Amino acid sequence: MKTIIIEDEKPAARLLQRKLEKLNVTAEIMLHSVEESIAWFSKNEHPDLIFLDIQLSDGLSFEIFEKVNIKSAIIFTTAYDEYALKAFKLNSIDYLLKPIDEDDLELAIGKFRLRMPKQENIQLDFDQIKRMLSNPFEKSFKKRFTVKIGQHLKVIAVEEIECFFSENKGTYIHTTDNRNYLIESTLELLENELDPSDFFRVSRKFIIPMRAIKEIVLYSNSRLKVILPTFKDDDVIVSREKVSDFKTWIG
């Protein structure tokens, strides 16, 4: 299986390459711009599979398809979900939001292998096929987040999260042990990645899990104040337009 990565951020490309190696997928070619990709596809045999970032340093990767007739299967990798509909009009296998979850990556590879000729399909093990076919329309939600602490990486399970909050243009996880961790995401992206039965965005600033609610107090202007076990940095207020949906969510 010939695979290439098109990603303008070289560290991100190398990280994806290492994750693919764990799944026995080798991506020897890495391209970093629209111009470089057009030149490469014009001179080389097209691969079986492309991992394609949408926003490249010199434009959107969709511009590549305007210049080159590419028949390869594509797995999009991006920090934004606004291009999903356009992406699926192309020969897209999956659409993975950054930071890429390794379980989601494995499932995407499995979907691709199912579309390949039968001799390639034998690379799939039974558990992978069972996971993909058990419910093909079931959306998977984030079960953990990886954060960087100096030169170390820490994995935080969703059960350890007391809330997500935004501050000074950054997005943070606040954990049940009263610590804050900066993450590479936005509350808008998190809304799509988290199970809505467990998490609710109460305002522009906060997303909270049901299990972390310690107390709910009436607040001014028909709003509600949520008390969390350890988060004391700011008041967690359910905005007025969210109150009705919040009450429905908590049952």
Phi, psi and omega in degrees: 000114180273125186228139173230160178242131173244109187205126185284337179267110186299320176300321179294323178295318180292324178296316178297320179301318180292321178296322179292322179300325177296337180259016179062036175242125182255125176242093184278332182261130175231123179249155192230005180204166177297312183299314180296321181293316179300317180297318182294314181294333180287340187242351186234158174294133184289144182283172174287323188218139177239130167264116195235117171284146184274314181264104179260173187296332183244020176142187178277141182295343176301335180296334178299320184287342177284339183254333186230136177276094185263127180257356183295152171287151186229135167244114182281140177231118186205160176270359185233143180256005187288344183257012187300316183297315179295322181299318184285349173284342175270187184279062189266135175271317184201171183223103186257128178271138177283150353292137189286123177282134184295327177294318178295322178297317179298319179295321179296317177298320179298319178299318180296315183296329177294336180272349181279167177304159188302326182294335177278331184297337182294347178288342178282133174271168187298320182297322179297314181296319180298320181294323183283327185265349182298320175202091186293344182257000182282126180277135177267143182245158182298134178250346181199161179230145177251126180239152181261129177234099186063237178264009183246156174247138179238134178261127181243118177285151181299334179293342180269358187265128178266328174188163167250141177213155178251144181200130179051046178068011176248158177243134187232151167260132170251123186262168183292345175265020172066044176235152178248139179227129177285135179235157180269075180200183174228162177297328179297315178293320182298326179303326180275342184265342185260149178292117183294344175283341181254330186236146181220135176272106186278341181197182178295342188254338189228142164238130183233152174269151180304316187292344182272353183288117179267323183199149176237128186236139174297138184230173185292158177057040175063026178259173178235148176247130181255129177263124178255159186301316186236341185286116183234002186292332184201159177287133176266103186250131173279116182298155187301320181287347181261350188301314183298313179294325179296316179297321176296318182297317181281349175081000000 
